[in-house]
Amino acid sequence: MPQKEKIIVTGGAGYIGSHTVVELINAGYQPIIIDNFANAEKSAMDGLKTITGQAVPLYEGDCNDSAFMQEVFSKEKDIAGVIHFAAYKAVGESVAEPLKYYHNNIGSLLVLLKVMEQNQVKNLVFSSSCTVYGQPEVLPVTEQSPKQPAQSPYGNTKQVCEEILEDLQKSNASLRSIALRYFNPIGAHPSAAIGELPLGVPNNLVPFVTQTAAGIRKKITIFGNDYDTIDGTCIRDYIHVVDLAKAHVKAFEFLAAKKEATLYEVFNIGTGNGNSVLEVLETFQEINKLKVPYEIGARRDGDVEKVYANVDKSQQQLGWTAEFTLADALKDAWRWEQKLQQ
């Protein structure tokens, strides 16, 4: 048996990280998780074992701790590359606590890049976000769309991290990196063994919908119905988390096939379709045969009116296309919520 290529997955017990670990194993890689469980639950490790039939190696610690990171890289020799998820991600919290976000999100990338350089690990897939586009002037957004000023410190950390990777490429550092700009990940693994675990009140629409359907929340507040959209509510590009996870495997394969010593590319990862908040709510109710109480509230600060992706580049260069529908994602999200309630 040839040895499987090892890929370090920082934040690998989190929502997108755990789904990516599953897809890496499916594709024949050996993922190694680094997580400090600031944004994840230990139960995700059990879910991974249920799905994959194997215990995934785990190093518990902080990506800002360079001695710890060096120890992991020394123990796990011959690392083929890194997928870097570890970051704080709540937009509202980033506005209230900007220093926490700058220290963690930018600091952890800097530590990781230094340790990768010291251990001659050259391939990196970075978890970025469509927040780098702000409120785009033209839709759908392509990878060439201008970045608008970030609406939050969280969004700004993603812009700064992308700039660091770009500057490294310009400096001819021996790093090949890809930034994947995700749109709105939703859903859960169809097995309901792993899914989104928001700590406290959810910041994202779909967990709020599922928690309301489960009776944990009284009702949903839709923030504004007077936007310039089909039904007055905000429009986003919602992508099934399993599709998003598969894009990371494709991105890694893309890097591994490259001959260049230094490289930096960005790819949009979305469905190419925009759905309004009301459409999501109505689809959820229809597909799961449920009623979800909601009210219309005032607009929320920092909300972008509409954004969705042009995904031509990821289709053509990565050979990746989203396969799941909005209805699939909402069915899986509800199955996961029901599992949590048990």
URWOKA-V379590 format. One record per residue. SS is DSSP state (H for helix, E for strand, C for the rest). Layout:
((SS) (SS))
//
This chain:
((C) (C) (C) (C) (C) (E) (E) (E) (E) (E) (C) (C) (C) (C) (H) (H) (H) (H) (H) (H) (H) (H) (H) (H) (H) (H) (C) (C) (C) (E) (E) (E) (E) (E) (E) (C) (C) (C) (C) (C) (C) (C) (H) (H) (H) (H) (H) (H) (H) (H) (H) (H) (C) (C) (C) (C) (C) (E) (E) (E) (C) (C) (C) (C) (C) (H) (H) (H) (H) (H) (H) (H) (H) (H) (H) (C) (C) (C) (E) (E) (E) (E) (E) (E) (C) (C) (C) (C) (C) (C) (H) (H) (H) (H) (H) (H) (C) (H) (H) (H) (H) (H) (H) (H) (H) (H) (H) (H) (H) (H) (H) (H) (H) (H) (H) (H) (H) (H) (C) (C) (C) (C) (E) (E) (E) (E) (E) (E) (E) (H) (H) (H) (H) (C) (C) (C) (C) (C) (C) (C) (E) (C) (C) (C) (C) (C) (C) (C) (C) (C) (C) (C) (H) (H) (H) (H) (H) (H) (H) (H) (H) (H) (H) (H) (H) (H) (H) (H) (H) (H) (C) (C) (C) (C) (C) (E) (E) (E) (E) (E) (E) (E) (C) (E) (E) (E) (C) (C) (C) (C) (C) (C) (C) (C) (C) (C) (C) (C) (C) (C) (C) (C) (C) (C) (H) (H) (H) (H) (H) (H) (H) (H) (H) (C) (C) (C) (C) (C) (C) (E) (E) (E) (E) (C) (C) (C) (C) (C) (C) (C) (C) (C) (C) (C) (E) (E) (C) (E) (E) (E) (H) (H) (H) (H) (H) (H) (H) (H) (H) (H) (H) (H) (H) (H) (H) (H) (C) (C) (C) (C) (C) (C) (E) (E) (E) (E) (E) (E) (E) (C) (C) (C) (C) (C) (E) (E) (H) (H) (H) (H) (H) (H) (H) (H) (H) (H) (H) (H) (C) (C) (C) (C) (C) (E) (E) (E) (E) (C) (C) (C) (C) (C) (C) (C) (C) (E) (C) (C) (E) (C) (C) (H) (H) (H) (H) (H) (H) (H) (C) (C) (C) (C) (C) (C) (C) (H) (H) (H) (H) (H) (H) (H) (H) (H) (H) (H) (H) (H) (H) (H) (H) (C))
//
